[in-house]
Amino acid sequence: MKYTVSIEIALPRERAAQLLADPAHLPKWLRGLVLHEPLSGVHGQVGTKSRVVIRTGRQQMECTETITRREPADLREIPTGSVVHFDREIIGEGMWSAVRDRLTEAGPETTLWVSENEYRFSGVLMRLVGVLMPGAFRKQSQQHMQDFKAFAELGKDVREAKN
């Protein structure tokens, strides 16, 4: 299964990239995040493997995330017109996923975040989920982007939201 989602953020690309890459901010916008801890490497750097635990409702999922691309490595003074890339591979029980995020300048004070997502499922249960609920994956990705936008632009923290 493959899909692409995008959103515009009313911040300069360099600032949006810095907020997105900062592990201290993850719990503020990544809804359901229980844990995100590096197992090897430095958070956000290429090759780093992290244990990630996310809770959705009563379900909790644990997976391993590997950073496969981060360009530029230094998110200060990003050259005008260049594209920021954050790519990662996520492996969980019955699931493999690749996420390719790109941040581009949509204007002097606006960033376009485009996220290409690919999922492969193994095992009967996960294959069934992939077939019966493909929209749920897209919806969750879009929700994470909207939560990041609200955090980046307005300082809203998903942990303080009333659901």
Secondary structure as GFF3:
##gff-version 3
##sequence-region A 1 163
A	DSSP	beta_strand	2	9	.	.	.	ID=ss1
A	DSSP	alpha_helix	13	21	.	.	.	ID=ss2
A	DSSP	three_ten_helix	23	25	.	.	.	ID=ss3
A	DSSP	alpha_helix	26	29	.	.	.	ID=ss4
A	DSSP	beta_strand	33	40	.	.	.	ID=ss5
A	DSSP	beta_strand	49	56	.	.	.	ID=ss6
A	DSSP	beta_strand	59	71	.	.	.	ID=ss7
A	DSSP	beta_strand	84	92	.	.	.	ID=ss8
A	DSSP	beta_strand	95	107	.	.	.	ID=ss9
A	DSSP	beta_strand	110	121	.	.	.	ID=ss10
A	DSSP	alpha_helix	124	132	.	.	.	ID=ss11
A	DSSP	alpha_helix	134	154	.	.	.	ID=ss12
A	DSSP	three_ten_helix	158	160	.	.	.	ID=ss13
###
